[in-house]
Amino acid sequence: MGLENEFTLIKQGAEAKLFKGSYLGKMTVVKERFKKSYRHFDLDNHLTKERMKSEARALLRCKLAGICTPALYLVDFERRRMYMEYVENSVTLKEHIMKITEDITNGHDNVDTLSQNLNSIAQEIGRILGKLHSHNIIHGDLTTSNMLLVKDGKNIPTIVLIDFGLSHVESSMEDKGVDLYVLERALISTHANVDKLFTVILSAYAEHNKRESKEVLKKLEEIRARGRKRTMVG
């Protein structure tokens, strides 16, 4: 039976469909990965299974490290499905930051409060990524669309990392630098008027990944230089 009969389709990407519904009495998101018809059947099954294993492993490692991610309920390799917690009362950070910057641009009465909110969010992102990398977890697709802000009224924002579909466990400075570079490029393309946000993120990152942050940030500079070179060459 297809998920469409039990769950509501909420998003469709290049790799999978996301459905929302009830599972064992809990609101649940189901991620169903597509079959790739251009690949050999056995190879496609193997690659999909390995990717699902990596995603599940990353979610578990995050929980053990004290990083907020959706709870994992079930991994169904045969149907290519992962059943995960639906995070209630949340919006993507992309939506939230865009709303704040729009209010600031329009001269909102509480500009100072909004700016402090942005600063708190940036500090929390840096803290989370510092812990993530200190436990050798590479997210692989760090964007503000893959971070949820939970509206719980706390002074320190509760941010939940989602979509570990490209994640893996790796200790190399290169992979960690690339993770940060992906986030920086995402911030520039989506939140171009938030110029100080990434600086605050990196400062908090260094504070919470003291053992290797200097090496990672040095690698980030090298990756930036390579990116600029590619842009100039075309």
C-alpha positions as CSV (number, residue, x, y, z in Angstrom):
1,M,0.0,0.0,0.0
2,G,1.3,3.4,-0.9
3,L,2.0,6.1,1.7
4,E,-0.4,8.4,-0.1
5,N,-3.3,6.3,1.4
6,E,-2.2,6.9,5.0
7,F,0.0,10.1,5.0
8,T,-0.1,13.5,3.4
9,L,2.7,14.5,0.9
10,I,4.4,17.6,2.3
11,K,7.5,17.9,0.2
12,Q,9.2,16.3,-2.8
13,G,12.9,16.7,-3.6
14,A,15.4,15.1,-5.9
15,E,16.1,12.1,-3.7
16,A,12.9,11.5,-1.7
17,K,9.4,12.4,-0.9
18,L,8.4,13.5,2.6
19,F,5.0,12.5,4.1
20,K,3.3,13.6,7.3
21,G,0.9,11.5,9.3
22,S,0.3,9.5,12.5
23,Y,2.4,6.5,13.4
24,L,2.0,4.6,16.6
25,G,-0.1,7.5,17.9
26,K,2.6,10.1,17.2
27,M,2.8,12.8,14.5
28,T,5.5,11.4,12.1
29,V,7.4,12.4,9.0
30,V,8.2,9.6,6.6
31,K,11.0,9.9,4.2
32,E,10.7,7.6,1.2
33,R,13.7,7.4,-1.2
34,F,13.1,7.1,-4.9
35,K,14.2,4.2,-7.0
36,K,16.8,5.2,-9.6
37,S,15.8,3.4,-12.8
38,Y,19.0,4.5,-14.6
39,R,21.1,2.4,-12.1
40,H,21.3,-1.4,-12.0
41,F,18.6,-2.7,-9.6
42,D,21.1,-4.4,-7.1
43,L,23.4,-1.4,-7.2
44,D,20.6,1.0,-6.5
45,N,19.3,-1.1,-3.6
46,H,22.8,-1.3,-2.1
47,L,23.5,2.4,-2.4
48,T,20.1,3.4,-1.0
49,K,20.6,1.0,1.9
50,E,24.0,2.4,2.7
51,R,22.7,6.0,2.5
52,M,19.9,5.2,4.9
53,K,22.3,3.5,7.3
54,S,24.5,6.6,7.2
55,E,21.5,8.9,7.9
56,A,20.3,6.8,10.8
57,R,23.8,6.6,12.2
58,A,24.2,10.3,12.1
59,L,20.9,10.9,13.8
60,L,21.9,8.5,16.6
61,R,25.4,10.1,17.0
62,C,23.7,13.5,17.2
63,K,21.4,12.3,20.0
64,L,24.4,10.9,21.9
65,A,26.2,14.2,21.5
66,G,23.3,16.2,22.8
67,I,22.4,17.8,19.4
68,C,18.7,18.2,18.7
69,T,17.5,16.2,15.8
70,P,14.2,14.4,15.1
71,A,13.8,11.1,16.9
72,L,14.1,8.1,14.6
73,Y,11.2,5.6,15.0
74,L,11.7,3.1,12.2
75,V,14.0,2.3,9.3
76,D,12.3,0.1,6.6
77,F,15.0,-0.8,4.1
78,E,12.7,-2.9,1.9
79,R,10.3,0.0,1.3
80,R,13.1,2.6,1.4
81,R,11.4,4.5,4.3
82,M,12.5,6.2,7.4
83,Y,9.9,7.2,10.1
84,M,10.9,10.2,12.1
85,E,9.5,12.6,14.7
86,Y,7.5,15.5,13.3
87,V,8.8,18.6,15.1
88,E,5.8,20.5,16.3
89,N,5.6,24.3,16.6
90,S,8.6,24.9,14.3
91,V,9.5,26.9,11.2
92,T,12.7,26.7,9.1
93,L,15.4,29.1,10.0
94,K,15.3,30.3,6.4
95,E,11.7,31.5,7.0
96,H,12.4,32.9,10.4
97,I,15.6,34.9,9.4
98,M,13.9,36.2,6.3
99,K,11.0,37.5,8.4
100,I,13.4,39.2,10.9
101,T,15.5,40.8,8.2
102,E,12.4,42.0,6.4
103,D,11.1,43.6,9.7
104,I,14.5,45.3,10.3
105,T,14.6,46.6,6.7
106,N,11.1,48.0,7.1
107,G,12.1,49.9,10.3
108,H,10.3,47.7,12.8
109,D,9.8,49.3,16.3
110,N,11.9,46.7,18.0
111,V,14.9,46.6,15.8
112,D,17.3,46.1,18.7
113,T,15.3,43.1,19.9
114,L,15.2,41.6,16.4
115,S,19.0,42.1,16.0
116,Q,19.6,40.4,19.4
117,N,17.4,37.5,18.2
118,L,19.5,37.1,15.1
119,N,22.6,37.2,17.1
120,S,21.3,34.5,19.5
121,I,20.4,32.3,16.6
122,A,23.8,32.7,15.0
123,Q,25.5,31.8,18.3
124,E,23.4,28.7,18.7
125,I,24.1,27.6,15.1
126,G,27.8,27.9,15.8
127,R,27.5,26.0,19.1
128,I,25.6,23.2,17.4
129,L,28.0,22.9,14.5
130,G,31.0,23.0,16.8
131,K,29.6,20.0,18.7
132,L,28.7,18.3,15.5
133,H,32.2,18.5,14.1
134,S,33.9,17.7,17.4
135,H,32.0,14.4,17.2
136,N,33.2,13.9,13.6
137,I,29.6,14.2,12.1
138,I,29.5,15.8,8.7
139,H,26.0,17.0,7.8
140,G,26.7,17.4,4.0
141,D,23.9,19.9,3.3
142,L,24.0,22.7,5.9
143,T,21.5,25.3,4.9
144,T,18.9,27.3,6.9
145,S,16.3,25.2,5.2
146,N,17.7,22.2,7.0
147,M,17.4,23.8,10.5
148,L,14.2,24.2,12.4
149,L,13.5,26.8,15.0
150,V,11.1,25.5,17.7
151,K,8.8,28.2,19.0
152,D,9.1,27.4,22.7
153,G,9.5,30.8,24.2
154,K,13.0,30.1,25.6
155,N,15.7,32.8,25.6
156,I,18.2,30.5,24.0
157,P,16.6,29.4,20.6
158,T,16.0,25.7,20.2
159,I,17.3,24.6,16.8
160,V,16.7,21.2,15.4
161,L,19.0,19.9,12.6
162,I,17.1,17.9,9.9
163,D,17.8,16.1,6.6
164,F,21.0,14.1,7.1
165,G,20.6,12.4,3.7
166,L,24.1,13.4,2.7
167,S,25.7,12.9,6.1
168,H,28.7,10.7,7.0
169,V,31.2,10.3,9.8
170,E,34.5,11.8,8.9
171,S,37.4,13.4,10.9
172,S,39.1,15.3,8.1
173,M,39.5,19.0,8.3
174,E,38.6,19.3,4.6
175,D,35.1,17.8,5.0
176,K,34.4,20.0,8.0
177,G,35.6,23.0,6.1
178,V,33.4,22.1,3.2
179,D,30.4,21.8,5.6
180,L,31.0,25.4,6.8
181,Y,31.5,26.6,3.3
182,V,28.2,25.1,2.1
183,L,26.5,27.0,5.0
184,E,28.3,30.2,4.2
185,R,27.2,30.0,0.5
186,A,23.7,29.2,1.5
187,L,23.6,32.3,3.8
188,I,24.9,34.6,1.1
189,S,22.5,33.4,-1.5
190,T,19.4,33.3,0.7
191,H,20.1,36.0,3.4
192,A,22.4,38.4,1.5
193,N,21.7,41.3,3.9
194,V,22.8,39.4,7.0
195,D,26.5,40.1,6.6
196,K,27.5,39.6,10.2
197,L,25.7,36.4,10.8
198,F,28.4,34.0,9.6
199,T,31.1,35.8,11.6
200,V,29.1,35.2,14.8
201,I,28.5,31.6,13.8
202,L,32.3,31.0,13.3
203,S,33.1,32.6,16.6
204,A,30.7,30.3,18.5
205,Y,31.9,27.4,16.4
206,A,35.5,28.0,17.5
207,E,34.3,28.2,21.2
208,H,32.7,24.8,21.0
209,N,35.2,23.0,18.9
210,K,38.4,24.4,20.5
211,R,40.5,21.3,19.7
212,E,40.5,21.6,16.0
213,S,38.7,24.9,15.1
214,K,41.9,26.7,14.0
215,E,42.6,23.9,11.5
216,V,39.0,23.8,10.2
217,L,38.8,27.6,9.8
218,K,42.2,27.6,8.0
219,K,40.8,24.9,5.7
220,L,37.7,27.0,5.1
221,E,39.9,29.8,3.9
222,E,41.6,27.5,1.4
223,I,38.2,26.3,0.2
224,R,37.0,29.9,-0.2
225,A,40.1,30.7,-2.3
226,R,39.4,27.7,-4.5
227,G,35.8,28.8,-4.9
228,R,36.9,32.3,-5.9
229,K,39.3,30.9,-8.4
230,R,36.7,28.7,-10.0
231,T,34.4,31.7,-10.3
232,M,37.0,33.8,-12.0
233,V,38.0,31.0,-14.4
234,G,34.4,30.3,-15.2
